[in-house]
């Protein structure tokens, strides 16, 4: 959950005060949807929430709708590549919004 991600910070709000983008690298549908819901409930606007996880179509659509309703943009941008590609700076990002 977002609480686990920000345990070292004074508050959830302190890490997302007026950002132009928030990048997420979470595992799977449930975690991504949960954190996107929490981020949109913080009162952000004009923020791009960019998920680098591989998620299923329905939760991805739900994330996009949540963001749109809150005045934000959801970008699905999963990262693919093997560890060797990461070491050589050659990962691939598939992006859509």
Biotite code that builds the C-alpha atoms (Angstrom):
import biotite.structure as struc

atoms = struc.array([
    struc.Atom([0.000, 0.000, 0.000], chain_id="A", res_id=1, res_name="UNK", atom_name="CA", element="C"),
    struc.Atom([0.968, 3.622, -0.242], chain_id="A", res_id=2, res_name="UNK", atom_name="CA", element="C"),
    struc.Atom([1.393, 3.645, 3.544], chain_id="A", res_id=3, res_name="UNK", atom_name="CA", element="C"),
    struc.Atom([4.162, 1.066, 3.251], chain_id="A", res_id=4, res_name="UNK", atom_name="CA", element="C"),
    struc.Atom([5.857, 3.083, 0.510], chain_id="A", res_id=5, res_name="UNK", atom_name="CA", element="C"),
    struc.Atom([5.980, 6.303, 2.519], chain_id="A", res_id=6, res_name="UNK", atom_name="CA", element="C"),
    struc.Atom([6.686, 5.043, 6.019], chain_id="A", res_id=7, res_name="UNK", atom_name="CA", element="C"),
    struc.Atom([9.894, 7.093, 6.103], chain_id="A", res_id=8, res_name="UNK", atom_name="CA", element="C"),
    struc.Atom([8.078, 10.339, 5.294], chain_id="A", res_id=9, res_name="UNK", atom_name="CA", element="C"),
    struc.Atom([6.057, 12.595, 7.587], chain_id="A", res_id=10, res_name="UNK", atom_name="CA", element="C"),
    struc.Atom([2.930, 12.142, 5.467], chain_id="A", res_id=11, res_name="UNK", atom_name="CA", element="C"),
    struc.Atom([1.694, 10.850, 2.129], chain_id="A", res_id=12, res_name="UNK", atom_name="CA", element="C"),
    struc.Atom([1.211, 14.458, 1.062], chain_id="A", res_id=13, res_name="UNK", atom_name="CA", element="C"),
    struc.Atom([4.874, 15.297, 1.695], chain_id="A", res_id=14, res_name="UNK", atom_name="CA", element="C"),
    struc.Atom([6.044, 13.115, -1.183], chain_id="A", res_id=15, res_name="UNK", atom_name="CA", element="C"),
    struc.Atom([3.481, 14.323, -3.695], chain_id="A", res_id=16, res_name="UNK", atom_name="CA", element="C"),
    struc.Atom([3.207, 18.048, -3.074], chain_id="A", res_id=17, res_name="UNK", atom_name="CA", element="C"),
    struc.Atom([2.512, 19.595, -6.470], chain_id="A", res_id=18, res_name="UNK", atom_name="CA", element="C"),
    struc.Atom([4.452, 17.110, -8.599], chain_id="A", res_id=19, res_name="UNK", atom_name="CA", element="C"),
    struc.Atom([4.149, 17.146, -12.362], chain_id="A", res_id=20, res_name="UNK", atom_name="CA", element="C"),
    struc.Atom([4.580, 13.374, -12.375], chain_id="A", res_id=21, res_name="UNK", atom_name="CA", element="C"),
    struc.Atom([4.639, 10.412, -10.032], chain_id="A", res_id=22, res_name="UNK", atom_name="CA", element="C"),
    struc.Atom([6.326, 7.194, -11.207], chain_id="A", res_id=23, res_name="UNK", atom_name="CA", element="C"),
    struc.Atom([5.139, 3.874, -9.781], chain_id="A", res_id=24, res_name="UNK", atom_name="CA", element="C"),
    struc.Atom([6.940, 0.540, -9.994], chain_id="A", res_id=25, res_name="UNK", atom_name="CA", element="C"),
    struc.Atom([4.608, -1.854, -8.253], chain_id="A", res_id=26, res_name="UNK", atom_name="CA", element="C"),
    struc.Atom([3.773, -5.527, -8.645], chain_id="A", res_id=27, res_name="UNK", atom_name="CA", element="C"),
    struc.Atom([0.503, -6.269, -10.385], chain_id="A", res_id=28, res_name="UNK", atom_name="CA", element="C"),
    struc.Atom([-3.050, -5.066, -10.662], chain_id="A", res_id=29, res_name="UNK", atom_name="CA", element="C"),
    struc.Atom([-4.131, -4.844, -7.025], chain_id="A", res_id=30, res_name="UNK", atom_name="CA", element="C"),
    struc.Atom([-1.113, -2.883, -5.784], chain_id="A", res_id=31, res_name="UNK", atom_name="CA", element="C"),
    struc.Atom([-1.203, -0.482, -8.736], chain_id="A", res_id=32, res_name="UNK", atom_name="CA", element="C"),
    struc.Atom([-4.928, 0.197, -8.451], chain_id="A", res_id=33, res_name="UNK", atom_name="CA", element="C"),
    struc.Atom([-4.699, 0.678, -4.692], chain_id="A", res_id=34, res_name="UNK", atom_name="CA", element="C"),
    struc.Atom([-1.881, 3.236, -4.891], chain_id="A", res_id=35, res_name="UNK", atom_name="CA", element="C"),
    struc.Atom([-3.474, 5.088, -7.830], chain_id="A", res_id=36, res_name="UNK", atom_name="CA", element="C"),
    struc.Atom([-6.708, 5.394, -5.805], chain_id="A", res_id=37, res_name="UNK", atom_name="CA", element="C"),
    struc.Atom([-4.802, 6.769, -2.819], chain_id="A", res_id=38, res_name="UNK", atom_name="CA", element="C"),
    struc.Atom([-2.807, 9.235, -4.921], chain_id="A", res_id=39, res_name="UNK", atom_name="CA", element="C"),
    struc.Atom([-5.960, 10.592, -6.559], chain_id="A", res_id=40, res_name="UNK", atom_name="CA", element="C"),
    struc.Atom([-7.578, 11.003, -3.138], chain_id="A", res_id=41, res_name="UNK", atom_name="CA", element="C"),
    struc.Atom([-4.761, 13.346, -2.065], chain_id="A", res_id=42, res_name="UNK", atom_name="CA", element="C"),
    struc.Atom([-6.196, 16.217, -4.086], chain_id="A", res_id=43, res_name="UNK", atom_name="CA", element="C"),
    struc.Atom([-3.562, 16.245, -6.818], chain_id="A", res_id=44, res_name="UNK", atom_name="CA", element="C"),
    struc.Atom([-4.404, 17.841, -10.147], chain_id="A", res_id=45, res_name="UNK", atom_name="CA", element="C"),
    struc.Atom([-2.577, 18.177, -13.460], chain_id="A", res_id=46, res_name="UNK", atom_name="CA", element="C"),
    struc.Atom([-0.297, 15.313, -12.442], chain_id="A", res_id=47, res_name="UNK", atom_name="CA", element="C"),
    struc.Atom([0.813, 12.427, -14.621], chain_id="A", res_id=48, res_name="UNK", atom_name="CA", element="C"),
    struc.Atom([0.716, 9.178, -12.685], chain_id="A", res_id=49, res_name="UNK", atom_name="CA", element="C"),
    struc.Atom([2.982, 6.812, -14.577], chain_id="A", res_id=50, res_name="UNK", atom_name="CA", element="C"),
    struc.Atom([2.843, 3.106, -13.814], chain_id="A", res_id=51, res_name="UNK", atom_name="CA", element="C"),
    struc.Atom([5.787, 0.963, -14.888], chain_id="A", res_id=52, res_name="UNK", atom_name="CA", element="C"),
    struc.Atom([4.065, -2.274, -13.847], chain_id="A", res_id=53, res_name="UNK", atom_name="CA", element="C"),
    struc.Atom([2.487, -4.775, -16.203], chain_id="A", res_id=54, res_name="UNK", atom_name="CA", element="C"),
    struc.Atom([-1.234, -4.626, -15.453], chain_id="A", res_id=55, res_name="UNK", atom_name="CA", element="C"),
    struc.Atom([-4.343, -6.212, -16.948], chain_id="A", res_id=56, res_name="UNK", atom_name="CA", element="C"),
    struc.Atom([-6.636, -4.167, -19.217], chain_id="A", res_id=57, res_name="UNK", atom_name="CA", element="C"),
    struc.Atom([-9.549, -3.667, -16.779], chain_id="A", res_id=58, res_name="UNK", atom_name="CA", element="C"),
    struc.Atom([-7.533, -2.326, -13.811], chain_id="A", res_id=59, res_name="UNK", atom_name="CA", element="C"),
    struc.Atom([-5.554, -0.160, -16.244], chain_id="A", res_id=60, res_name="UNK", atom_name="CA", element="C"),
    struc.Atom([-8.789, 1.337, -17.573], chain_id="A", res_id=61, res_name="UNK", atom_name="CA", element="C"),
    struc.Atom([-10.010, 1.882, -14.007], chain_id="A", res_id=62, res_name="UNK", atom_name="CA", element="C"),
    struc.Atom([-6.763, 3.699, -13.125], chain_id="A", res_id=63, res_name="UNK", atom_name="CA", element="C"),
    struc.Atom([-7.163, 5.911, -16.198], chain_id="A", res_id=64, res_name="UNK", atom_name="CA", element="C"),
    struc.Atom([-10.774, 6.756, -15.259], chain_id="A", res_id=65, res_name="UNK", atom_name="CA", element="C"),
    struc.Atom([-9.828, 7.521, -11.638], chain_id="A", res_id=66, res_name="UNK", atom_name="CA", element="C"),
    struc.Atom([-7.080, 9.850, -12.801], chain_id="A", res_id=67, res_name="UNK", atom_name="CA", element="C"),
    struc.Atom([-9.264, 11.563, -15.390], chain_id="A", res_id=68, res_name="UNK", atom_name="CA", element="C"),
    struc.Atom([-11.999, 12.169, -12.811], chain_id="A", res_id=69, res_name="UNK", atom_name="CA", element="C"),
    struc.Atom([-9.427, 13.733, -10.468], chain_id="A", res_id=70, res_name="UNK", atom_name="CA", element="C"),
    struc.Atom([-7.914, 15.967, -13.166], chain_id="A", res_id=71, res_name="UNK", atom_name="CA", element="C"),
    struc.Atom([-4.821, 13.819, -13.616], chain_id="A", res_id=72, res_name="UNK", atom_name="CA", element="C"),
    struc.Atom([-3.420, 11.649, -16.398], chain_id="A", res_id=73, res_name="UNK", atom_name="CA", element="C"),
    struc.Atom([-2.655, 7.948, -16.065], chain_id="A", res_id=74, res_name="UNK", atom_name="CA", element="C"),
    struc.Atom([0.138, 6.599, -18.227], chain_id="A", res_id=75, res_name="UNK", atom_name="CA", element="C"),
    struc.Atom([0.617, 2.857, -18.496], chain_id="A", res_id=76, res_name="UNK", atom_name="CA", element="C"),
    struc.Atom([4.317, 2.377, -19.277], chain_id="A", res_id=77, res_name="UNK", atom_name="CA", element="C"),
    struc.Atom([5.503, -1.116, -18.351], chain_id="A", res_id=78, res_name="UNK", atom_name="CA", element="C"),
    struc.Atom([9.222, -1.767, -18.460], chain_id="A", res_id=79, res_name="UNK", atom_name="CA", element="C"),
    struc.Atom([10.526, -4.888, -20.165], chain_id="A", res_id=80, res_name="UNK", atom_name="CA", element="C"),
    struc.Atom([13.984, -6.367, -20.412], chain_id="A", res_id=81, res_name="UNK", atom_name="CA", element="C"),
    struc.Atom([16.339, -8.797, -18.796], chain_id="A", res_id=82, res_name="UNK", atom_name="CA", element="C"),
    struc.Atom([18.860, -7.888, -16.076], chain_id="A", res_id=83, res_name="UNK", atom_name="CA", element="C"),
    struc.Atom([21.649, -7.710, -18.665], chain_id="A", res_id=84, res_name="UNK", atom_name="CA", element="C"),
    struc.Atom([19.620, -5.152, -20.638], chain_id="A", res_id=85, res_name="UNK", atom_name="CA", element="C"),
    struc.Atom([19.115, -3.130, -17.455], chain_id="A", res_id=86, res_name="UNK", atom_name="CA", element="C"),
    struc.Atom([22.844, -3.136, -16.732], chain_id="A", res_id=87, res_name="UNK", atom_name="CA", element="C"),
    struc.Atom([23.564, -1.829, -20.215], chain_id="A", res_id=88, res_name="UNK", atom_name="CA", element="C"),
    struc.Atom([20.787, 0.796, -20.100], chain_id="A", res_id=89, res_name="UNK", atom_name="CA", element="C"),
    struc.Atom([18.697, -0.930, -22.747], chain_id="A", res_id=90, res_name="UNK", atom_name="CA", element="C"),
    struc.Atom([15.347, -1.559, -21.092], chain_id="A", res_id=91, res_name="UNK", atom_name="CA", element="C"),
    struc.Atom([12.238, -0.975, -23.152], chain_id="A", res_id=92, res_name="UNK", atom_name="CA", element="C"),
    struc.Atom([9.275, 1.099, -21.953], chain_id="A", res_id=93, res_name="UNK", atom_name="CA", element="C"),
    struc.Atom([5.884, 0.596, -23.631], chain_id="A", res_id=94, res_name="UNK", atom_name="CA", element="C"),
    struc.Atom([3.815, 3.739, -23.019], chain_id="A", res_id=95, res_name="UNK", atom_name="CA", element="C"),
    struc.Atom([0.165, 4.677, -23.562], chain_id="A", res_id=96, res_name="UNK", atom_name="CA", element="C"),
    struc.Atom([-2.239, 7.076, -21.925], chain_id="A", res_id=97, res_name="UNK", atom_name="CA", element="C"),
])
